[in-house]
Each structure stands twice: as C-alpha cells, then as structure tokens.
Amino acid sequence: MKKTFWLLTSLFTLPIAGTAFDSFSPESKPVYYLVVDKSDNTITLYDNVDWVLQWPCTFGSNDLGDKMVQGDRKTPEGSFHIISKTLHNKWHKMMRLDYPTQVDRQKFNERKSRGIIPANAKLGGDIAIHGTWPREEFAVEYLQNWTLGCVSMRNDHLDELYGMVPVGTQVIIRR
C-alpha cells in the first residue's frame, strides 16, 4: 500500500517539478523592456510574458526615418539600453540611452562611404526618453514632434515608467 501511494504521489508531482512554480519567489521582479513605435507614437512596456502598459510619446522631426546625422532631429532606430536615470531641470526626468551603439556607427560610416551623407557630417548622440517643460504636456497630447531626436512623454507618464524600469533596461525603437 505504501509503495502504491508513493508511486501515485510521484506521478502527480513530477510534472509540476519543472514548471515556473519552482523558480517563483515573492522577491523576484519581472524583466522589463520597452518598445518605442514611431508610427504609432507609443511607448509600450513589456515584461517577460506580455505587454504591461502603453503611453503616448513624441519625437523630433516629423520625418520618422532613422537618424542620419547630428542635427537632423530624427529619432534613431535600433536596440538600445537605458544607461542612466536623472532628474532634469528642463524636462522633468531623463533616461539616457546608449546611442550611438556600434551598429549605429557602422550604419553611419556606411552611409558616409556611399555618399548618402556628407563626408564632414557628425553622428551625434545624447538621446534620451524625457518629459516636457512644466505645463507643456499638450505637446505630447497633440503629438507635436518637438525634440532634437529624443523621445518625449508626459511628465506623469514618465514618473510611472521611471519608477518601474531600472538602468540597463532594453529599449527598442522602431518605425
């Protein structure tokens, strides 16, 4: 009788042993990443299962193409990471991205060698996700592209996102 009980118990518990229940602990935190969709003017927060939240955002130029050179006001496309989070005296809070990456430098040099951009052009940098001037969140509400190539959010939305994602979070920017 004891052998039968042990056999039945092990048959029912064995399939559960390899499930996610094993690794779940109250201290575990979800792994987040962001997708910035330039066509839809959205920032979507995903965890390791599904999307979590979505907010409106704006960019620099109305031309939604990839950033080509410093000063073109275009928002770069690709995969980046948040490298710092700081308060900002003009734009509320700022989450700096690791633009330009090695891939961005390669695209830039290729465009230069093909004559798509001038030989003396500069790549630029200092791209971030940030808020707006105080009381000028209407720029995001009305989808007015106003930045120099950064991604802008309403300050209250940025507060929510800022508190959820750590430095190192992946940010995918696409058209």
C-alpha positions as CSV (number, residue, x, y, z in Angstrom):
1,M,0.0,0.0,0.0
2,K,2.8,2.4,0.9
3,K,4.6,1.7,-2.5
4,T,1.3,2.4,-4.4
5,F,0.8,5.7,-2.5
6,W,4.4,6.8,-3.2
7,L,4.2,5.9,-6.9
8,L,0.9,7.8,-7.3
9,T,2.3,10.8,-5.4
10,S,5.4,10.9,-7.5
11,L,3.5,10.6,-10.8
12,F,1.3,13.7,-9.9
13,T,4.1,15.8,-8.5
14,L,6.8,15.1,-11.1
15,P,5.2,17.1,-14.0
16,I,4.9,20.1,-11.7
17,A,8.6,20.0,-10.7
18,G,9.8,21.5,-14.0
19,T,7.3,24.4,-14.1
20,A,7.7,28.0,-13.3
21,F,6.4,27.4,-9.8
22,D,9.9,26.2,-8.8
23,S,11.6,29.5,-9.6
24,F,8.8,31.8,-8.3
25,S,9.6,33.7,-5.2
26,P,8.0,36.9,-3.8
27,E,11.3,38.7,-4.2
28,S,11.6,38.0,-8.0
29,K,11.0,41.0,-10.1
30,P,9.8,40.9,-13.8
31,V,12.3,41.6,-16.5
32,Y,11.0,44.6,-18.5
33,Y,11.8,46.0,-21.9
34,L,10.4,49.0,-23.9
35,V,9.3,49.2,-27.5
36,V,9.0,52.7,-28.9
37,D,6.9,52.7,-32.0
38,K,7.4,55.8,-34.1
39,S,4.5,55.1,-36.4
40,D,2.0,54.9,-33.5
41,N,3.6,57.4,-31.2
42,T,3.7,54.9,-28.4
43,I,6.0,53.6,-25.7
44,T,4.9,50.1,-24.6
45,L,6.3,48.4,-21.5
46,Y,6.6,44.6,-21.8
47,D,7.6,42.1,-19.1
48,N,8.7,38.6,-19.8
49,V,5.2,37.5,-20.5
50,D,3.2,40.2,-22.3
51,W,2.7,44.0,-22.6
52,V,2.1,45.8,-19.3
53,L,1.4,49.5,-20.0
54,Q,1.4,51.8,-23.0
55,W,1.8,55.6,-23.2
56,P,1.8,58.3,-26.0
57,C,5.1,59.9,-26.9
58,T,6.5,62.3,-29.4
59,F,9.8,62.7,-31.2
60,G,11.9,65.2,-33.0
61,S,11.3,65.5,-36.7
62,N,8.0,64.7,-38.4
63,D,10.2,62.6,-40.7
64,L,10.0,59.3,-39.0
65,G,13.1,57.9,-40.7
66,D,16.2,56.7,-38.9
67,K,18.6,59.3,-37.5
68,M,21.3,60.0,-40.1
69,V,23.4,62.9,-38.8
70,Q,23.7,65.2,-35.8
71,G,21.1,68.0,-36.0
72,D,18.6,66.2,-38.2
73,R,16.2,66.0,-35.3
74,K,15.3,62.3,-36.2
75,T,15.0,59.7,-33.5
76,P,17.4,56.7,-34.0
77,E,16.1,53.2,-34.7
78,G,17.5,50.1,-33.2
79,S,18.1,48.4,-29.9
80,F,19.5,50.4,-27.0
81,H,19.7,50.3,-23.2
82,I,19.0,52.9,-20.5
83,I,22.4,53.9,-19.2
84,S,21.3,56.5,-16.6
85,K,18.3,58.0,-14.9
86,T,18.4,61.5,-13.6
87,L,16.2,64.5,-12.7
88,H,16.3,67.2,-15.3
89,N,15.8,71.0,-14.8
90,K,14.0,71.5,-18.1
91,W,12.4,68.2,-19.0
92,H,11.4,66.8,-15.6
93,K,13.3,63.5,-15.7
94,M,15.6,61.9,-18.2
95,M,16.6,58.3,-19.0
96,R,19.6,58.4,-21.3
97,L,20.1,55.7,-23.9
98,D,23.4,54.2,-25.1
99,Y,23.1,55.8,-28.6
100,P,25.2,55.6,-30.6
101,T,25.9,51.9,-30.4
102,Q,28.5,50.1,-32.6
103,V,25.7,49.2,-35.0
104,D,24.8,53.0,-35.3
105,R,28.5,53.8,-36.0
106,Q,28.6,51.1,-38.7
107,K,25.4,52.5,-40.4
108,F,26.8,56.0,-40.2
109,N,30.1,55.1,-41.7
110,E,28.4,53.0,-44.5
111,R,26.2,56.0,-45.4
112,K,29.2,58.2,-45.5
113,S,31.1,55.9,-47.8
114,R,28.1,55.6,-50.1
115,G,27.8,59.4,-50.2
116,I,24.3,59.4,-48.6
117,I,25.5,61.9,-46.0
118,P,28.3,64.5,-46.3
119,A,31.9,63.4,-45.5
120,N,32.1,66.1,-42.7
121,A,28.8,65.0,-41.0
122,K,28.8,64.0,-37.4
123,L,26.9,61.1,-35.9
124,G,25.5,62.9,-32.8
125,G,24.5,61.4,-29.5
126,D,22.8,62.3,-26.2
127,I,19.5,60.6,-27.0
128,A,17.1,60.0,-24.1
129,I,13.5,59.4,-23.0
130,H,12.4,62.5,-21.2
131,G,9.5,64.7,-20.1
132,T,8.3,68.1,-21.2
133,W,8.6,71.6,-19.9
134,P,6.2,72.2,-17.0
135,R,2.7,72.8,-18.2
136,E,3.6,72.0,-21.8
137,E,2.5,68.4,-21.8
138,F,0.0,69.3,-24.5
139,A,2.8,68.8,-27.0
140,V,2.6,65.1,-26.3
141,E,-1.2,65.1,-26.1
142,Y,-1.4,66.7,-29.6
143,L,1.5,64.6,-30.9
144,Q,3.6,67.6,-31.7
145,N,7.2,66.5,-32.5
146,W,9.4,69.0,-30.8
147,T,12.6,67.3,-29.5
148,L,16.1,67.2,-31.1
149,G,15.7,63.4,-31.6
150,C,14.8,62.3,-28.2
151,V,11.5,60.5,-27.1
152,S,9.2,62.7,-25.0
153,M,6.5,61.7,-22.7
154,R,4.0,63.5,-20.4
155,N,5.6,64.0,-17.0
156,D,3.1,62.0,-15.1
157,H,3.5,59.1,-17.5
158,L,7.3,59.4,-17.3
159,D,7.0,59.3,-13.5
160,E,5.2,56.0,-13.7
161,L,7.7,54.5,-16.2
162,Y,10.7,55.9,-14.4
163,G,9.7,54.1,-11.2
164,M,9.3,50.8,-13.0
165,V,12.4,50.3,-15.1
166,P,16.0,50.1,-13.9
167,V,19.1,51.3,-15.6
168,G,20.1,48.6,-18.1
169,T,16.5,48.1,-19.5
170,Q,16.4,47.4,-23.2
171,V,14.7,50.0,-25.4
172,I,13.7,49.0,-29.0
173,I,12.9,52.0,-31.2
174,R,11.2,51.1,-34.5
175,R,9.2,52.7,-37.2
